[in-house]
Amino acid sequence: MPIGFQRKKIVFGLDPGLSILLFLCLLCVCAFEFINGFHDTANAVATVIYTNSLKPWRAVLLSGVLNGVGVFVGGTAVAMGIINMLPVETLVDQNIFHSLSMVAAILITAIAWNLGTWLLAIPSSSSHTLVGSIIGVGIAYSLLPGSGEAAVNWQKAGEVGLSLLISPLFGFVLAMTLVSLLATFFSHKKELFVSPDGDAPPPWWIRGILVATCGLVSFSHGSNDGQKGIGLMMLILIGIIPAKFALDDSISGQEVASTIAKVQTQLDDAQMTVQDPIVQKDLEKLAIPIAQLTSLAAQLPDSGTLGENSFLIRKNILLLQNTMKSVKGTRKSAESSEVKRISDSMDKMKRLTDYAPFWVVVLIALSLGLGTMIGWKRIVVTIGEKIGKTHLTYAQGASAEIVAASTIAASTYLGLPVSTTHVLSSGIAGAMYSSGGTENLDRGTITKIFLAWVLTLPVCLTMSGTLFLLFRYAFG
């Protein structure tokens, strides 16, 4: 019987030792999200502070509240994208200490790098940090005996990597373009293109735009970055208490069985009607895991906690989804209407596995929101004063914030993590560049930000992979 199901005494049926471990792991995720909050606050509040649109304490309070609200409405697409970067084998490993080794390596690396860059006042990406840590664990996992060829879900990692690579370039170019357009079409609004006069606030309509864009960036940041903490917390809960959290237990066993039975029926019908031998062969690949799922689901209770079989159902759903990807890789199967119909029904299975309990969302929202209100000043100074050689104008600040908010919102909609830090920093750089070329940029600061961008992935990858192997050999 797997570890975690034997001694049921304290929290969620765990003995005291595992209950303490669970608490510490969840606390570490909250710490990561708290640090993420004060590390990334500057991305939202720098422009409103340096344009005198809001007093610092008001800007930080607004940002903190909207970051927390953003977590509640962001959904779980980004969270599941983070989880699914890991190979399926690591997600269905039922040994608690193996799961703890993985999560501990990711969390220690992410927290250490975020704190280090914050202490040096260098804007750095929590997304890059987390992605590098996860890839490092995945690669390290492939070095373990008996792991086969499993390493990283490179398709998902490629999507995430492309998002992180393109977003700062997109931010730079779009902010530069937006400032130029404002200068062309609103040249008569001279007050848009000046720097603040001492401590005097901007005209009311400019102030309203800047406060609104600050709020949008904060909200978008919460909806995207909050999901990273949700994904980490779900990794812990599924790894330590699979019987409780492997599937969404708000869905009855009867409904789970019905969802799986529908796919089984569609597969049976397809096998009888499809004539193409290539498509037939691909359908046979799906038959075994679907039959196994149907058998497991039949053993679920109709209501209440789904029980130990829920972990095995999750495992088979993930493996089935993996099989479907290979099936759709065949051109004839990808074009088959029967395969498309089965694939659409299988997508509905994601609601069984791609979820987060409400209390998890609350914890992350509070951690991110409170973190946003603390420790923000270091990075604000860098973004507000050191990227450009001249003071931000109102048009430059608003352009950078609009670009950041729209980019983050689009990435959240697509289920991709994005670096708020890099988008906003590059947006400010693009806005400053549009007004004076490279001579208007501080090369020293730009170099530091660029080096952090380049070094984050390899450093975090190496550190997390090394820690994972050390923990596995020490405790596994």
Number of C-alpha atoms within 10 A of each C-alpha: 6 9 13 21 15 11 12 12 11 13 14 13 17 20 16 14 9 19 17 14 13 20 11 12 20 21 15 20 27 24 19 27 30 24 26 28 31 25 31 29 32 31 30 34 35 28 29 27 24 25 28 21 26 20 14 17 12 15 23 28 17 22 30 30 21 24 34 28 21 25 30 18 14 24 22 24 20 27 29 24 21 27 21 21 23 24 22 19 18 22 18 20 15 22 15 19 19 20 23 23 21 28 24 20 24 28 21 18 23 29 21 15 20 22 16 13 18 21 13 11 20 24 29 30 27 29 26 27 27 29 25 27 30 30 27 29 30 26 20 22 26 17 15 13 7 9 12 11 11 19 22 24 17 16 11 17 20 12 16 23 20 13 16 24 16 12 22 25 16 18 29 26 18 22 32 25 16 22 23 18 12 16 18 10 9 12 12 10 11 9 15 19 19 16 18 18 10 8 10 10 18 21 11 10 9 18 19 13 19 28 22 16 26 30 23 24 31 33 27 30 34 30 28 33 30 32 32 30 31 30 24 24 25 23 23 22 19 22 28 28 23 24 23 19 25 29 27 19 20 12 16 17 22 15 14 24 20 15 18 24 19 15 22 20 11 15 20 13 12 20 16 9 10 16 10 11 10 14 23 16 13 20 22 13 15 19 16 13 20 20 16 14 22 21 15 17 25 16 15 21 15 16 13 12 19 25 18 16 18 27 23 20 25 23 21 20 22 21 18 19 19 14 16 21 13 13 23 18 12 13 11 16 22 18 12 15 13 20 23 14 14 20 19 12 17 19 10 13 19 16 13 20 20 19 20 20 13 9 9 17 23 16 21 29 31 21 26 32 32 22 25 32 22 17 18 24 18 17 27 25 16 19 26 24 17 18 25 25 15 16 19 24 21 25 22 30 28 29 27 32 34 23 26 37 23 16 24 28 22 14 20 24 15 11 22 24 28 31 27 32 28 28 29 34 28 30 31 32 27 30 32 29 21 21 18 13 12 15 12 18 20 16 15 11 18 18 12 16 24 16 13 18 20 12 14 24 22 15 17 28 25 18 22 30 25 15 20 26 19 14 17 17 11 9 10 14
